[in-house]
Amino acid sequence: MTNTASKTPVTRLCTHTLTSLHYRDANLVEDLMGKKTFTEVMLMQILGRAPRGVDLRITDVVLIVLMEHGLTPSAIATRLIYMSAPENLQGAVSAGLLAVGSSFVGTMENCAGLLDRIAAAADPKAEALAIARHYKGLKFPVPGFGHHLHKPVDPRAYKLLEMGRAEPELQGDKIRALETLSQAVDEVAGRPITINATGAVAALLGEIGVPTAVMRGFAVISRAAGLVAHIVEEQKSPSGRFIWDTIEHAIPFVGGKDGQA
């Protein structure tokens, strides 16, 4: 006989009664409100365990680093959608969050997968060189490396790694994997290539036990706060119409059959 009860979905995140609400096993009112920070409760919910001090320090600095980078595609999208629908703040933020992906903001997930391979390899250096050569053959940057705005190094990345190395509770496996990959990237490129912020974030989140498939969620959480700030600025000093007008004049219509003048 099939045990249908074993196939019933369950949740461990939250439950409530008429007089109480629990996040996992913690009473929201009695155990969390006024006693725990947002970061503590967030990690408890995502990781399913009580966070350590090192987890909180690493997560806080990662969230700060990922929050903002100026008028990037995510911020531009948010401002334009807010201009079009100012009654829908959440729609504007969600539009910007759609830009968190494998090219911008969310590339820590791509890099973390490579670090997992290197950390698990019998010969980490050989694995790192194979990865670097693979991406060179594709003529694509290795995820977590290079930056079009920060040269010769991305200062955020090296500060993050400095902070990670200073934490004695971290095992250092993912940081060492990133260092190994960095050496291979430089060797294959024939010149120094900076580790970028999302590369360092991949290593640090891996060090505190965040699964690779979850890492991009931290970029979403952080960037959402930054996009709300962009909306606040848009309310006070609108730029959406200027962005639209600038593009209208900067990209000319050429006409002709199939777009040929």
Disulfide bonds with the S-S distance in Angstrom:
none
